[in-house]
Amino acid sequence: MYIHVWNKYLPIIKILLKKSYVANQTLDLNRIDFEKAGSGRKSGYKFSIEFKNGRVSNIISGSALATDLAAVLTNDTAIRTIMLNQDVTISLNTKFQLTITNKNAEKARQELHLHSEHHD
C-alpha cells in the first residue's frame, strides 16, 4: 500500500542512514503522500522499527506503514550493506518526521567522549 511512497523517499533515507553514523537524522515527510496512499487512519502513522544487522528485530506487523518501509529498505542492496553490523532504529512520529538513530554511532560517540575526558 505504501511501497511506492517509501520508494520515493528511498534515496534520501539512504543518505541519512550513512549520516546516522555521525548524528541522529530527521526527515520531514509529506503527510499528503501517505494520506493519499493509505486508509486515512491518522493514528496508524506512528511507528518504530529496530534493525539489527540489517534485519527487523521488533514486531511491526500492526503497521502497514512500518512493514512497507521495512520491505523497501531490506530489498535495497546498498541499504542492506549500510545497515550490516549496525543497530539502527527508524521511527515516525505523528508530525510525519522520520528519525534515524544509529545505536552503534551513539556508543562510539560515548566512548570517544570518555576517552577524551581521561586525556585532558
N, C-alpha and C positions, 0 to 999 in steps of 0.2 A: 504494500500500500504506500509506503514512504520511500521505497528504494530509489526512485528517480529523484526525489528531493535530496536525499543524502548524497547521491552521486554528483549532484550539482555542487555541493559543499566539499566533496572529497579532496580536490586539490588544495584547498585552504586548510582542511583538517590535517592533511599530510605535512604541510609546512609547520603548523602549530605543534604537531606531535614531535617533530625534530627540535623545535624551540623549547619544548617542555623539559628538555634536559637541563636548561638554564633556569627557567622560572615557570610557574603555572601560567597557562594560557587561557584566554577567554575570547569567544567568538560570538558576536551578536547575530542571531539568525532572524530571518524574516518570518514572522508569525503567519502571514497570509499564505506562504508556501505550504505550511503544514495544515492550516485550516482547509485549504482547497483540496489537499490530498487525503485528508483524514475524515473521520466521522464527526468532527467538530466538538468532541468531548474535551472541554478545556482542562479538566482535572487530570486527564491522561497524558499530559505533555511533560510531566516531571519524571526524571529517572536518573539512575546512576549505574554505570556498567564498570565492573572491575575486570581488568585484563591482567593476567599473569602469564608471562612468556608468550604473549600474542593470543592467548585463549581466554574466553569469558570465564570468570571464576565465581560469579554470583548468579542468582536466579533472576532473569529478566523477562521470563515468558509472559508476565502480566501486561507488558507494554509493547505494542506493535512498533511504536516509535523506536524503542531501545533494541528490539530484536532485529529490525531492519537495518539500523545503524551498525550493529554488531556484524550482520551478514555482509554489508558493504565493506566494512573495514577488514574483516578476515578473508574476504575474497580478493583483496588487493595485495599483490605480491610485495610491492615496495613497503606498504604499511606493515605487513606481517614481519618483514625484515627489521623495520624500525622498532617494532614492539617486542622482538625476540629478546629474551633475558631482561625484560623490563616489567615493572609493576605500575600500571597506568590506570587511573580512574577517569572516566569521561562521564560528566553529569550535565543534565539540563535542568535549569530552574524555570519557574513559572514566567519569568521575564524573557524567555527564549534565549538565554545566554548559555552557551555550551562551554563548560570549563574542563580543561585537560590538566590533570595533576599527575606528575611522574614521581612516584614514591622513591625510586632509585636516586633521582636527582636530589630530592629532599634529603635523603640520607647522606649523599655526597657533600651537599652544602653544609650540613651539620658537622660532618667530620672535618671539613675544611675549616669551619669556624672554630671548632675545638682545637684543631691543630695550630691555628694562628694565635689563639689565646695563650697556648703554652709557650710560644716563642717570642712573646713581647718583652 
